[in-house]
């Protein structure tokens, strides 16, 4: 049996707003800005994250984030 989830109108409005922001890929949208902010991490940790991402993305070439992994690794020379 499927679960029934009850939402208030404000919950539904908030969810719709979040989804619409996620679908807006223009460079000035809040969602895009938050996803593209710069962070700094040590090289060895970035390399370790790349190796984990490569394992996760094995046989998942159709996922957009998985398609970007190799280009990011090449850009930052993580694949050695």
Phi and psi in radians as a Rosetta constraint file:
Dihedral C 1 N 2 CA 2 C 2 CIRCULARHARMONIC -1.348 0.35
Dihedral N 2 CA 2 C 2 N 3 CIRCULARHARMONIC 2.581 0.35
Dihedral C 2 N 3 CA 3 C 3 CIRCULARHARMONIC -1.386 0.35
Dihedral N 3 CA 3 C 3 N 4 CIRCULARHARMONIC 2.554 0.35
Dihedral C 3 N 4 CA 4 C 4 CIRCULARHARMONIC -1.861 0.35
Dihedral N 4 CA 4 C 4 N 5 CIRCULARHARMONIC 2.225 0.35
Dihedral C 4 N 5 CA 5 C 5 CIRCULARHARMONIC -1.966 0.35
Dihedral N 5 CA 5 C 5 N 6 CIRCULARHARMONIC 2.246 0.35
Dihedral C 5 N 6 CA 6 C 6 CIRCULARHARMONIC -1.764 0.35
Dihedral N 6 CA 6 C 6 N 7 CIRCULARHARMONIC 2.283 0.35
Dihedral C 6 N 7 CA 7 C 7 CIRCULARHARMONIC -2.107 0.35
Dihedral N 7 CA 7 C 7 N 8 CIRCULARHARMONIC 2.547 0.35
Dihedral C 7 N 8 CA 8 C 8 CIRCULARHARMONIC -1.424 0.35
Dihedral N 8 CA 8 C 8 N 9 CIRCULARHARMONIC 2.919 0.35
Dihedral C 8 N 9 CA 9 C 9 CIRCULARHARMONIC -1.097 0.35
Dihedral N 9 CA 9 C 9 N 10 CIRCULARHARMONIC -0.658 0.35
Dihedral C 9 N 10 CA 10 C 10 CIRCULARHARMONIC -1.191 0.35
Dihedral N 10 CA 10 C 10 N 11 CIRCULARHARMONIC -0.635 0.35
Dihedral C 10 N 11 CA 11 C 11 CIRCULARHARMONIC -1.066 0.35
Dihedral N 11 CA 11 C 11 N 12 CIRCULARHARMONIC -0.817 0.35
Dihedral C 11 N 12 CA 12 C 12 CIRCULARHARMONIC -1.107 0.35
Dihedral N 12 CA 12 C 12 N 13 CIRCULARHARMONIC -0.727 0.35
Dihedral C 12 N 13 CA 13 C 13 CIRCULARHARMONIC -1.079 0.35
Dihedral N 13 CA 13 C 13 N 14 CIRCULARHARMONIC -0.759 0.35
Dihedral C 13 N 14 CA 14 C 14 CIRCULARHARMONIC -1.099 0.35
Dihedral N 14 CA 14 C 14 N 15 CIRCULARHARMONIC -0.749 0.35
Dihedral C 14 N 15 CA 15 C 15 CIRCULARHARMONIC -1.135 0.35
Dihedral N 15 CA 15 C 15 N 16 CIRCULARHARMONIC -0.779 0.35
Dihedral C 15 N 16 CA 16 C 16 CIRCULARHARMONIC -1.082 0.35
Dihedral N 16 CA 16 C 16 N 17 CIRCULARHARMONIC -0.700 0.35
Dihedral C 16 N 17 CA 17 C 17 CIRCULARHARMONIC -1.115 0.35
Dihedral N 17 CA 17 C 17 N 18 CIRCULARHARMONIC -0.751 0.35
Dihedral C 17 N 18 CA 18 C 18 CIRCULARHARMONIC -1.117 0.35
Dihedral N 18 CA 18 C 18 N 19 CIRCULARHARMONIC -0.743 0.35
Dihedral C 18 N 19 CA 19 C 19 CIRCULARHARMONIC -1.139 0.35
Dihedral N 19 CA 19 C 19 N 20 CIRCULARHARMONIC -0.736 0.35
Dihedral C 19 N 20 CA 20 C 20 CIRCULARHARMONIC -1.140 0.35
Dihedral N 20 CA 20 C 20 N 21 CIRCULARHARMONIC -0.615 0.35
Dihedral C 20 N 21 CA 21 C 21 CIRCULARHARMONIC -1.160 0.35
Dihedral N 21 CA 21 C 21 N 22 CIRCULARHARMONIC -0.681 0.35
Dihedral C 21 N 22 CA 22 C 22 CIRCULARHARMONIC -1.164 0.35
Dihedral N 22 CA 22 C 22 N 23 CIRCULARHARMONIC -0.542 0.35
Dihedral C 22 N 23 CA 23 C 23 CIRCULARHARMONIC -1.437 0.35
Dihedral N 23 CA 23 C 23 N 24 CIRCULARHARMONIC -0.299 0.35
Dihedral C 23 N 24 CA 24 C 24 CIRCULARHARMONIC -1.473 0.35
Dihedral N 24 CA 24 C 24 N 25 CIRCULARHARMONIC 1.812 0.35
Dihedral C 24 N 25 CA 25 C 25 CIRCULARHARMONIC -1.712 0.35
Dihedral N 25 CA 25 C 25 N 26 CIRCULARHARMONIC 0.263 0.35
Dihedral C 25 N 26 CA 26 C 26 CIRCULARHARMONIC -1.172 0.35
Dihedral N 26 CA 26 C 26 N 27 CIRCULARHARMONIC 2.632 0.35
Dihedral C 26 N 27 CA 27 C 27 CIRCULARHARMONIC -1.155 0.35
Dihedral N 27 CA 27 C 27 N 28 CIRCULARHARMONIC -0.266 0.35
Dihedral C 27 N 28 CA 28 C 28 CIRCULARHARMONIC -1.736 0.35
Dihedral N 28 CA 28 C 28 N 29 CIRCULARHARMONIC 0.043 0.35
Dihedral C 28 N 29 CA 29 C 29 CIRCULARHARMONIC -1.283 0.35
Dihedral N 29 CA 29 C 29 N 30 CIRCULARHARMONIC 2.597 0.35
Dihedral C 29 N 30 CA 30 C 30 CIRCULARHARMONIC -1.086 0.35
Dihedral N 30 CA 30 C 30 N 31 CIRCULARHARMONIC -0.692 0.35
Dihedral C 30 N 31 CA 31 C 31 CIRCULARHARMONIC -1.090 0.35
Dihedral N 31 CA 31 C 31 N 32 CIRCULARHARMONIC -0.812 0.35
Dihedral C 31 N 32 CA 32 C 32 CIRCULARHARMONIC -1.116 0.35
Dihedral N 32 CA 32 C 32 N 33 CIRCULARHARMONIC -0.736 0.35
Dihedral C 32 N 33 CA 33 C 33 CIRCULARHARMONIC -1.083 0.35
Dihedral N 33 CA 33 C 33 N 34 CIRCULARHARMONIC -0.765 0.35
Dihedral C 33 N 34 CA 34 C 34 CIRCULARHARMONIC -1.155 0.35
Dihedral N 34 CA 34 C 34 N 35 CIRCULARHARMONIC -0.615 0.35
Dihedral C 34 N 35 CA 35 C 35 CIRCULARHARMONIC -1.284 0.35
Dihedral N 35 CA 35 C 35 N 36 CIRCULARHARMONIC -0.442 0.35
Dihedral C 35 N 36 CA 36 C 36 CIRCULARHARMONIC -1.823 0.35
Dihedral N 36 CA 36 C 36 N 37 CIRCULARHARMONIC 0.239 0.35
Dihedral C 36 N 37 CA 37 C 37 CIRCULARHARMONIC -1.253 0.35
Dihedral N 37 CA 37 C 37 N 38 CIRCULARHARMONIC 2.658 0.35
Dihedral C 37 N 38 CA 38 C 38 CIRCULARHARMONIC -1.445 0.35
Dihedral N 38 CA 38 C 38 N 39 CIRCULARHARMONIC 2.463 0.35
Dihedral C 38 N 39 CA 39 C 39 CIRCULARHARMONIC -2.315 0.35
Dihedral N 39 CA 39 C 39 N 40 CIRCULARHARMONIC 2.798 0.35
Dihedral C 39 N 40 CA 40 C 40 CIRCULARHARMONIC -2.146 0.35
Dihedral N 40 CA 40 C 40 N 41 CIRCULARHARMONIC 2.233 0.35
Dihedral C 40 N 41 CA 41 C 41 CIRCULARHARMONIC -2.416 0.35
Dihedral N 41 CA 41 C 41 N 42 CIRCULARHARMONIC 2.693 0.35
Dihedral C 41 N 42 CA 42 C 42 CIRCULARHARMONIC -1.063 0.35
Dihedral N 42 CA 42 C 42 N 43 CIRCULARHARMONIC 2.617 0.35
Dihedral C 42 N 43 CA 43 C 43 CIRCULARHARMONIC -1.010 0.35
Dihedral N 43 CA 43 C 43 N 44 CIRCULARHARMONIC -0.756 0.35
Dihedral C 43 N 44 CA 44 C 44 CIRCULARHARMONIC -1.122 0.35
Dihedral N 44 CA 44 C 44 N 45 CIRCULARHARMONIC -0.592 0.35
Dihedral C 44 N 45 CA 45 C 45 CIRCULARHARMONIC -1.225 0.35
Dihedral N 45 CA 45 C 45 N 46 CIRCULARHARMONIC -0.681 0.35
Dihedral C 45 N 46 CA 46 C 46 CIRCULARHARMONIC -1.125 0.35
Dihedral N 46 CA 46 C 46 N 47 CIRCULARHARMONIC -0.705 0.35
Dihedral C 46 N 47 CA 47 C 47 CIRCULARHARMONIC -1.125 0.35
Dihedral N 47 CA 47 C 47 N 48 CIRCULARHARMONIC -0.726 0.35
Dihedral C 47 N 48 CA 48 C 48 CIRCULARHARMONIC -1.101 0.35
Dihedral N 48 CA 48 C 48 N 49 CIRCULARHARMONIC -0.722 0.35
Dihedral C 48 N 49 CA 49 C 49 CIRCULARHARMONIC -1.115 0.35
Dihedral N 49 CA 49 C 49 N 50 CIRCULARHARMONIC -0.671 0.35
Dihedral C 49 N 50 CA 50 C 50 CIRCULARHARMONIC -1.079 0.35
Dihedral N 50 CA 50 C 50 N 51 CIRCULARHARMONIC -0.770 0.35
Dihedral C 50 N 51 CA 51 C 51 CIRCULARHARMONIC -1.098 0.35
Dihedral N 51 CA 51 C 51 N 52 CIRCULARHARMONIC -0.704 0.35
Dihedral C 51 N 52 CA 52 C 52 CIRCULARHARMONIC -1.149 0.35
Dihedral N 52 CA 52 C 52 N 53 CIRCULARHARMONIC -0.719 0.35
Dihedral C 52 N 53 CA 53 C 53 CIRCULARHARMONIC -1.135 0.35
Dihedral N 53 CA 53 C 53 N 54 CIRCULARHARMONIC -0.688 0.35
Dihedral C 53 N 54 CA 54 C 54 CIRCULARHARMONIC -1.083 0.35
Dihedral N 54 CA 54 C 54 N 55 CIRCULARHARMONIC -0.717 0.35
Dihedral C 54 N 55 CA 55 C 55 CIRCULARHARMONIC -1.141 0.35
Dihedral N 55 CA 55 C 55 N 56 CIRCULARHARMONIC -0.734 0.35
Dihedral C 55 N 56 CA 56 C 56 CIRCULARHARMONIC -1.102 0.35
Dihedral N 56 CA 56 C 56 N 57 CIRCULARHARMONIC -0.682 0.35
Dihedral C 56 N 57 CA 57 C 57 CIRCULARHARMONIC -1.497 0.35
Dihedral N 57 CA 57 C 57 N 58 CIRCULARHARMONIC 0.027 0.35
Dihedral C 57 N 58 CA 58 C 58 CIRCULARHARMONIC -1.004 0.35
Dihedral N 58 CA 58 C 58 N 59 CIRCULARHARMONIC 2.187 0.35
Dihedral C 58 N 59 CA 59 C 59 CIRCULARHARMONIC 1.173 0.35
Dihedral N 59 CA 59 C 59 N 60 CIRCULARHARMONIC 0.355 0.35
Dihedral C 59 N 60 CA 60 C 60 CIRCULARHARMONIC -2.184 0.35
Dihedral N 60 CA 60 C 60 N 61 CIRCULARHARMONIC 0.725 0.35
Dihedral C 60 N 61 CA 61 C 61 CIRCULARHARMONIC -1.107 0.35
Dihedral N 61 CA 61 C 61 N 62 CIRCULARHARMONIC -0.291 0.35
Dihedral C 61 N 62 CA 62 C 62 CIRCULARHARMONIC -1.423 0.35
Dihedral N 62 CA 62 C 62 N 63 CIRCULARHARMONIC -0.180 0.35
Dihedral C 62 N 63 CA 63 C 63 CIRCULARHARMONIC -1.381 0.35
Dihedral N 63 CA 63 C 63 N 64 CIRCULARHARMONIC 2.294 0.35
Dihedral C 63 N 64 CA 64 C 64 CIRCULARHARMONIC -0.995 0.35
Dihedral N 64 CA 64 C 64 N 65 CIRCULARHARMONIC -0.743 0.35
Dihedral C 64 N 65 CA 65 C 65 CIRCULARHARMONIC -1.160 0.35
Dihedral N 65 CA 65 C 65 N 66 CIRCULARHARMONIC -0.610 0.35
Dihedral C 65 N 66 CA 66 C 66 CIRCULARHARMONIC -1.200 0.35
Dihedral N 66 CA 66 C 66 N 67 CIRCULARHARMONIC -0.571 0.35
Dihedral C 66 N 67 CA 67 C 67 CIRCULARHARMONIC -1.201 0.35
Dihedral N 67 CA 67 C 67 N 68 CIRCULARHARMONIC -0.444 0.35
Dihedral C 67 N 68 CA 68 C 68 CIRCULARHARMONIC -1.512 0.35
Dihedral N 68 CA 68 C 68 N 69 CIRCULARHARMONIC -0.270 0.35
Dihedral C 68 N 69 CA 69 C 69 CIRCULARHARMONIC -1.024 0.35
Dihedral N 69 CA 69 C 69 N 70 CIRCULARHARMONIC -0.825 0.35
Dihedral C 69 N 70 CA 70 C 70 CIRCULARHARMONIC -1.140 0.35
Dihedral N 70 CA 70 C 70 N 71 CIRCULARHARMONIC -0.639 0.35
Dihedral C 70 N 71 CA 71 C 71 CIRCULARHARMONIC -1.184 0.35
Dihedral N 71 CA 71 C 71 N 72 CIRCULARHARMONIC -0.656 0.35
Dihedral C 71 N 72 CA 72 C 72 CIRCULARHARMONIC -1.183 0.35
Dihedral N 72 CA 72 C 72 N 73 CIRCULARHARMONIC -0.738 0.35
Dihedral C 72 N 73 CA 73 C 73 CIRCULARHARMONIC -1.079 0.35
Dihedral N 73 CA 73 C 73 N 74 CIRCULARHARMONIC -0.717 0.35
Dihedral C 73 N 74 CA 74 C 74 CIRCULARHARMONIC -1.136 0.35
Dihedral N 74 CA 74 C 74 N 75 CIRCULARHARMONIC -0.747 0.35
Dihedral C 74 N 75 CA 75 C 75 CIRCULARHARMONIC -1.042 0.35
Dihedral N 75 CA 75 C 75 N 76 CIRCULARHARMONIC -0.680 0.35
Dihedral C 75 N 76 CA 76 C 76 CIRCULARHARMONIC -1.853 0.35
Dihedral N 76 CA 76 C 76 N 77 CIRCULARHARMONIC 0.193 0.35
Dihedral C 76 N 77 CA 77 C 77 CIRCULARHARMONIC 0.969 0.35
Dihedral N 77 CA 77 C 77 N 78 CIRCULARHARMONIC 0.823 0.35
Dihedral C 77 N 78 CA 78 C 78 CIRCULARHARMONIC -1.591 0.35
Dihedral N 78 CA 78 C 78 N 79 CIRCULARHARMONIC -0.228 0.35
Dihedral C 78 N 79 CA 79 C 79 CIRCULARHARMONIC -1.654 0.35
Dihedral N 79 CA 79 C 79 N 80 CIRCULARHARMONIC 0.860 0.35
